[in-house]
Amino acid sequence: MDWEELGNIHVRETRCRVLELIRLNSSRKTTIAIEFCHRRQKSQPGDHIFWVHGDSHEAFNNSYLEMGREAGILGDDAHDDKALQCVKTWLDRSASGNWIMIIDNFDEVASYPTKYLPVKRGTILYTTRDGSLLGNLVPPNAGVEIPAMSNAEALVTFSKLLAVDEDAAPVHSDNVLELLGELEYLPLAIAQAAAFIRQTREEIPAYLKMFRACERNQQELLSKALPSAIGDYKGPGSRAVMTTWKLTIGKIQEKSPASVQLLEVMCFLSPDDIQKALLRGVPYFKNGSDVQFAEAFAPLLNFSLIYKLHTSGYRLHRLVALCVRTEMDSDGLHRRSELLETLFALLSDSFPEDMSGNLIQCSHLAAHAAVALGHNVNGYHPGLGSRLRLLQLLGEFLTNNGDYGGALVWYQQALDSYEKALGKDHLDTLGIVNDMATAFRKQGDYNKALAWYQRALDGREKVLGEEQPETLNTVSNMAIVFDRQGDYGKALVWYQRAIEGKEKALGVDHLNTLTTVNNMANTFRKQGDYNKALVWYQRVIDSREKVLGVDHPDTLITVSKMANVFALQGDYGKALVWYQRAIDGYEKALGSEHPDTVKTVNNMAVVFDLQGDYDKALVWYQRALDGYEKALGVDHPGTLIIVNNMAIVFMQQGDYGKALVWYQRAIDGCEKVLGVDHPNTLSVVHNMANTFWKQGDYGKALVWYQRALDGREEALGVNHPDTLSTVDSMASNFRKQGDYNKALVWYQRAIDGYEKALGLDHPDTVKTVNNMAVVFDLQGDYDKALVWYQRALDGYEKALGVDHPDTLITVSNMAIVFGLQGDHGKALVWYQRVLDSREKALGKEHPETLGAARTVSNARRLAGRRRVDFWRWTRSA
């Protein structure tokens, strides 16, 4: 509390009569007024201080008359209007001396008391929760607004009220801080809690548990009145939170019923940020004028029941909401049920179709939906349709936003209601089953996803038949799971089944059909069959451009996929062109800050990363990161992917310290949002291990690789490509440690798994074959190394082409072995092949091209010198 403003009363009082107002956003107005009186008494010991209770006309009259009796100007039998006027006259005269009058709890502005108030001298200080006194009884500039208690103030207050010893130190514990938070640092509520704990000897954790258990407990605990702090005055509920607000709301109801209706709606929403636009959609206000709607807020703001935020929203005190709900329920369950049905319908209608492009709006709506649905407890029966629709929308939003666990909770509620109302095989029930399967899939729990999709598929085949589009959508969803599991062969079979059915039922250019064709192309891409992937993607682009247009977001998704394939083929120039085409389209259709635009910006950065242009990659990654943080939040899975990608670049630049910091940030976020065993989390753990490996800290790398391996085996299975990637890295770690035999065992394990999951010629399989060759090379078994390198080279050329960077790595490795064997002429030929391809793909000035040129130069020099040495050695023999 800043006492300087109140202290200025002394200065102004010497010049003229001034009225002051303390308008409080909490219930500590009486406490502060008492403290002010003590300070005034100390600084001006000759002044009189009069205390008047202003919470009702009766209380005002009694206090005013008692003042006259204490002054000796009234007798004990004086009770009429004349006696009140006599007190006013005395206060206006010099005989009354210097004085200040506090009119406490003056929460009802009316003309009645004003005729009894002195006007010629003295100072009147009102304490009130009604801000409308400003500009009426009190000049507009004469108000002092006191903020709510701080955490420290609340802790000290609670400790003093709780302790027998007034000098005892403040009570510190997590339970106390949690309790103060539940009470929202409201002084009267804190006093009631302390009194209950002190009187019942209840432990603080037990009280907190009791308070949180249910609203009924909260209502009872906050309805117990405390004795007055001023004499033996017993005002009407003035020392109980619930009763005080009940009276205040009753007064507002008399003058502005619309305000109370507004408050009733707000008390079933998330209280921290209630948007005005949402409230405007309430049927009661929808058809009213803007003036009437604005006026409905005034009494609630004046009595500090709600607070205006810096945004266009309002904040409602949680305990005010509790009071309103409790009073509403006292009249029966119908009112709550009716209001919730209205809210469920309002919130459902407010969700936009494009959730990802309206994340902030949807985040607010989701918070309100969760609170409103939470109030639909047993005994309340709003319309089934509006509630279930909102449950589904909330589950969909949370799924899209990466909160899969939260989504499943709400989906389960919807499923229970659907099964009870409609039966297990009703189409609406099966729709929720399918949604739950999708949430499990995105959570990375693929086995559970398959079980739930199978349940949806069985039900839809039974009710609709095998060729109906909804049935085929579930077939396609099954294929997606097999794809995620790395079982690409099975995925292609299920996709083909879905495509054939959709082409027959919907047509080859139907958007639903094209979605599955696009997914089919995705699987070919993951298999490393890039040429086939390009053919299928082009089919999708041609049809979507025809049906939707060139700049439609769905068309642009496939344009991005085409770019991705070109990048995987090592054709980075073409990849950048296609990504730029996608970005231009997204910015035109959705805007520069839409998540789909930002995602493509990230992909653009990946290409620069692959090209080795790390500075440019970081610029584009930063642009993507800024966009995702703004659109999705710092802990969204999409944002964390960018953080991971930034870390990769720092690692490639050799800035391992910065890389580890960024990886840790990504891990912390993933663990918080997705869980420790989610595939995304484990990918970052794997990358963290890579950084330790790059640093040469192989012991620490092994620990992190093992953590990633354990998690991936549990979450994905032993032969999932991601699991096998960690197996391959473990083998490389053993190789770096010089344990070549163990490295060979682990590489062979990875190869066996890759051949089973992906096939002999998949790039991931071939990469591990190359790594196997490296071990033989290091062991000095050059003949065996060349055999394995040749196998890897054949696979790379078949899958990726002769000029792909991965192909060229194996070519370079072959050259090294020829050099080690002393065949420097053959080594030079193979090094030259690398240089020619680098110049073709990257240009003559690219760092990798320049490095290849230096290698060729050295090879030429060595070939000439070593050839002489070789012949000398022969002659000498």
Secondary structure, DSSP 8 states (H G I E B T S, - for coil): --THHHHHHHHHHTTS-EEEEEEESSS-HHHHHHHHHHHHHHH-TTSEEEEEE-SSHHHHHHHHHHHHHHHTSS-TT--SHHHHHHHHHHHHSGGG-SEEEEEET-----SGGGGGS--SSSEEEEEES-GGGBTTTB-TT-EEEE----HHHHHHHHHHHH-SSTT------HHHHHHHHHTTT-HHHHHHHHHHHHHHT--HHHHHHHHHH-HHHHHHHTT-----SSTT---SSTT-HHHHHHHHHHHHHHH-HHHHHHHHHHTTS-TT-EEHHHHHTSHHHHTS-HHHHHHHHHHHHHTTSEEE-SSSEEEE-HHHHHHHHHHHHTT-SHHHHHHHHHHHHHHHHHS-S-SGGGHHHHHHHHHHHHHHHHT--TT----HHHHHHHHHHHHHHHHHTT-HHHHHHHHHHHHHHHHHHH-TTSHHHHHHHHHHHHHHHHHT-HHHHHHHHHHHHHHHHHHT-TTSHHHHHHHHHHHHHHHHTT-HHHHHHHHHHHHHHHHHHT-TT-HHHHHHHHHHHHHHHHHT-HHHHHHHHHHHHHHHHHHT-TTSHHHHHHHHHHHHHHHHTT-HHHHHHHHHHHHHHHHHHT-TTSHHHHHHHHHHHHHHHHHT-HHHHHHHHHHHHHHHHHHT-TTSHHHHHHHHHHHHHHHHTT-HHHHHHHHHHHHHHHHHHT-TTSHHHHHHHHHHHHHHHHHT-HHHHHHHHHHHHHHHHHHT-TTSHHHHHHHHHHHHHHHHTT-HHHHHHHHHHHHHHHHHHT-TTSHHHHHHHHHHHHHHHHTT-HHHHHHHHHHHHHHHHHHT-TT-HHHHHHHHHHHHHHHHTT-HHHHHHHHHHHHHHHHHHH-TTSHHHHHHHHHHHHHHHHHHHHHHHHHHHHHH-
